[in-house]
Amino acid sequence: MNLFNIIDEIEQIDPEIHERLNPRRAAIKNITSFGSKVALAAMPFALGTMFKKAYGQTSSSVVDVLNFALTLEYLEAEFYNQGTSAGVIPGAQASYIAPITRDENAHVKFLQGVIGQLGGTPVAKPNIDLSGGGGSGNGPFKAALTDFTTFLLVAQAFEDTGVRAYKGQAPALLGNQVVLTAALDIHAVEARHAAAIRQLRYDLGKSASTRPYIQSTASLGNDTGLAAVNANYAGEENVTQGGVDLVSALGVSVRIATGAFDEPLEKQAVLDLLVGSFIY
């Protein structure tokens, strides 16, 4: 076993490995210099301790982010599972909804597994009220499981919010490139879901203003046509990227400038939107 080759391989995934390990790397080098069976037997323990110390400070925050993502996936999976069971999805649209349903359930299982592998405990599935009524079952979206138009509207709001939520948490995962890559993979799939639902609403004549990407006005990021979900789209009207006002610099419309970029949504903003209404 060449310890330093192992560390060099890990460096390909985590460029900060040397900063995490020094001076621990020197300590391990001293252990290997003994050249005895005792030192060899101690190597697994020493390695485990070294990496636990190197990554221990970041693992809890990573697990917190993944449990936050898992909570969102519980909500989305429950929504599509119940919609399928309730029969609200017409047969002609099943080819759109069935793959999304499978994906959301797969995301739940995947996140549960990753959290466990990191030594964490997956958060339990919360109480969910898909009507948005905080447990009353009589919220503003109570028709979501009986009316396909309402179902699609709620689906769009959930998917758009999920995309922004994953993007908002990406910086918290920079210390773990493997987990970050997995999270970005899910983020990309959620974006495809959002585009599919948005296109379906447009194709079925449910919304004349909805396109596969978010189009905003100068004062409002919400293009769903429903004021009740304005907060889910707060900030999407931003036209400045990298300090450059795209409307002024490129001479494009606000819709083009906002449609070319998607804005992140911070964790607390997501929780404020969901907890107490859909999650209670």
C-alpha positions in Angstrom: 0.0 0.0 0.0 1.5 3.3 -1.0 -0.1 5.8 1.4 1.0 8.9 -0.5 -0.3 7.6 -3.8 -3.7 7.2 -2.0 -3.5 10.8 -0.8 -2.6 12.0 -4.3 -5.6 10.2 -5.7 -7.9 11.8 -3.1 -6.4 15.2 -4.1 -8.0 14.8 -7.5 -11.4 14.9 -5.8 -10.5 17.3 -3.0 -7.8 19.8 -3.9 -7.7 21.0 -0.3 -6.6 17.6 1.0 -3.1 18.7 1.9 -4.3 21.7 3.9 -6.7 19.4 5.8 -4.0 16.8 6.5 -0.9 18.8 7.4 0.8 18.2 9.8 -1.1 14.9 10.1 0.7 13.7 6.9 4.0 14.1 8.6 2.8 12.1 11.6 1.7 9.2 9.3 5.1 9.3 7.5 6.8 8.8 10.9 4.6 5.8 11.6 5.6 4.2 8.3 9.3 4.6 9.1 9.0 2.1 12.0 8.9 -0.7 9.4 7.3 -3.1 11.9 4.3 -5.3 12.0 3.0 -3.2 14.8 3.1 -0.1 12.7 1.5 -1.9 9.8 -1.3 -3.2 12.0 -1.9 0.4 13.3 -2.1 1.8 9.8 -5.9 1.4 9.3 -6.6 3.0 12.6 -4.2 5.9 11.9 -5.7 6.5 8.5 -9.2 6.4 9.9 -8.4 8.9 12.6 -6.5 11.1 10.1 -9.4 11.4 7.7 -12.0 11.7 10.4 -10.2 14.7 11.8 -9.6 16.1 8.3 -13.3 15.9 7.3 -15.1 15.8 10.6 -15.7 19.5 10.7 -17.4 19.5 7.3 -19.4 16.3 7.5 -22.1 17.6 9.8 -22.8 20.6 7.6 -22.9 18.4 4.5 -25.4 16.1 6.2 -27.5 19.1 7.2 -27.7 20.2 3.5 -28.5 16.7 2.3 -31.3 16.4 4.9 -32.7 19.7 3.8 -32.7 18.3 0.2 -34.2 15.1 1.4 -37.1 17.0 3.0 -37.8 18.7 -0.3 -37.7 15.4 -2.1 -40.1 13.8 0.4 -42.5 16.6 -0.5 -42.2 16.2 -4.2 -42.3 12.4 -4.2 -45.4 12.5 -2.0 -47.1 15.0 -4.4 -46.5 12.9 -7.5 -47.3 9.6 -5.7 -50.6 10.9 -4.4 -51.4 12.5 -7.7 -50.9 9.1 -9.4 -52.9 7.3 -6.8 -55.7 9.8 -7.0 -56.0 9.4 -10.8 -55.8 13.1 -11.4 -53.3 12.6 -14.2 -55.0 11.9 -17.6 -53.7 8.9 -19.5 -52.4 11.1 -22.4 -50.1 12.9 -20.0 -48.8 9.9 -18.1 -45.7 9.8 -20.2 -44.7 13.2 -18.8 -45.6 12.5 -15.1 -44.6 8.9 -14.6 -40.8 9.4 -15.2 -40.9 12.4 -12.9 -42.6 10.4 -10.2 -39.9 7.7 -10.6 -37.1 10.2 -10.4 -38.4 11.9 -7.2 -38.7 8.5 -5.4 -35.2 7.6 -6.6 -33.9 10.9 -5.2 -35.4 10.1 -1.8 -33.7 6.7 -1.7 -30.4 8.1 -3.0 -30.2 10.9 -0.4 -31.1 8.5 2.4 -28.3 6.2 1.3 -25.7 9.0 1.0 -26.6 10.5 4.4 -26.2 7.1 5.9 -22.8 6.5 4.3 -21.6 9.8 5.7 -22.5 8.6 9.2 -25.6 10.8 9.5 -29.2 9.9 10.1 -31.7 10.7 7.3 -34.4 13.0 8.5 -37.8 11.3 8.9 -40.5 12.1 6.4 -42.4 15.1 7.6 -46.2 15.6 7.8 -47.3 16.8 4.4 -50.4 18.7 3.4 -50.5 19.0 -0.3 -53.4 21.5 -0.2 -51.0 24.0 1.4 -53.2 24.2 4.4 -50.8 23.4 7.2 -52.5 20.2 8.1 -56.1 21.3 7.6 -56.3 19.8 4.1 -58.3 22.9 3.1 -55.5 25.1 1.8 -55.4 27.2 -1.4 -54.3 24.2 -3.5 -56.8 21.6 -2.2 -57.9 20.8 -5.7 -54.5 19.6 -6.7 -55.4 16.0 -6.4 -58.8 16.3 -8.2 -58.1 18.9 -10.9 -55.3 18.4 -13.4 -54.9 22.1 -14.0 -54.3 22.8 -10.4 -52.0 19.7 -10.2 -49.8 21.1 -12.9 -49.6 24.6 -11.3 -48.5 23.1 -8.0 -46.0 20.9 -9.8 -44.5 23.8 -11.5 -44.2 25.8 -8.3 -42.6 22.8 -6.5 -40.1 22.1 -9.4 -39.1 25.7 -9.9 -38.6 26.1 -6.2 -36.6 22.8 -6.0 -34.2 23.9 -8.7 -33.5 27.2 -6.9 -33.1 25.4 -3.6 -30.5 23.0 -4.9 -28.6 25.9 -6.5 -28.7 27.9 -3.2 -27.1 25.1 -1.3 -24.3 24.3 -3.7 -21.7 26.6 -2.0 -22.2 24.7 1.3 -21.0 21.5 -0.5 -17.8 22.9 -2.0 -15.7 21.1 0.6 -17.0 17.7 -0.6 -16.7 17.4 -4.4 -18.2 14.0 -4.6 -21.4 15.0 -2.8 -21.5 18.3 -4.7 -21.4 16.5 -8.0 -24.2 14.2 -6.9 -26.3 17.2 -5.8 -25.7 19.0 -9.1 -26.8 15.9 -10.9 -30.1 16.0 -9.0 -30.3 19.7 -9.6 -30.0 19.1 -13.4 -32.8 16.5 -13.3 -35.1 18.9 -11.3 -34.5 21.5 -14.0 -35.6 19.1 -16.6 -38.7 18.3 -14.6 -39.5 22.0 -14.3 -39.1 22.5 -18.1 -41.3 19.5 -18.8 -44.1 20.7 -16.5 -43.9 24.2 -17.9 -44.0 23.0 -21.5 -46.9 20.7 -20.7 -48.9 23.6 -19.1 -48.3 25.7 -22.3 -49.1 22.9 -24.7 -52.4 22.1 -22.9 -53.4 25.8 -22.9 -53.2 26.0 -19.1 -51.0 29.1 -19.3 -50.3 31.3 -22.3 -47.3 33.0 -20.6 -45.4 29.9 -19.4 -42.4 28.6 -21.3 -39.8 25.9 -20.4 -37.7 28.6 -18.7 -38.7 31.4 -16.3 -39.5 34.7 -18.0 -39.7 37.7 -15.7 -40.9 41.3 -15.9 -38.9 44.2 -14.4 -40.8 44.0 -11.1 -41.9 40.3 -10.8 -40.2 37.0 -11.2 -43.4 34.9 -11.1 -44.6 33.9 -14.6 -47.1 31.2 -13.4 -50.1 33.5 -13.5 -50.9 32.8 -9.9 -50.1 35.6 -7.3 -50.2 33.1 -4.4 -46.8 31.8 -5.4 -45.1 35.2 -5.9 -42.7 34.5 -3.0 -41.4 31.3 -4.7 -40.1 33.4 -7.6 -38.7 36.4 -5.6 -35.4 37.5 -7.1 -35.9 35.9 -10.5 -36.4 39.4 -12.0 -32.7 40.1 -11.5 -31.0 41.3 -14.7 -27.5 41.8 -13.3 -25.0 39.0 -13.6 -21.3 39.4 -12.6 -22.0 43.1 -11.8 -23.2 43.7 -15.4 -26.7 44.9 -16.2 -27.5 42.7 -19.2 -30.4 44.9 -20.4 -28.2 47.9 -20.6 -25.0 46.2 -21.7 -26.5 44.0 -24.4 -29.6 45.9 -25.3 -31.9 42.8 -24.7 -35.3 42.8 -23.0 -35.9 42.0 -19.4 -37.5 38.7 -20.4 -34.4 37.6 -22.3 -32.0 38.8 -19.6 -33.9 37.0 -16.8 -34.6 33.9 -18.9 -30.9 33.3 -19.5 -30.1 32.9 -15.8 -31.8 31.1 -12.9 -31.4 32.6 -9.4 -30.6 30.6 -6.2 -33.0 30.5 -3.3 -31.6 30.4 0.2 -32.5 27.7 2.7 -34.5 29.9 5.0 -36.5 31.4 2.2 -37.4 27.8 1.0 -38.4 26.8 4.5 -40.5 30.0 4.9 -42.4 29.0 1.8 -43.0 25.4 2.6 -43.0 24.9 6.4 -46.3 25.6 8.0 -48.2 25.2 4.8 -47.1 22.1 2.9 -44.9 20.7 5.6 -46.2 20.9 9.2 
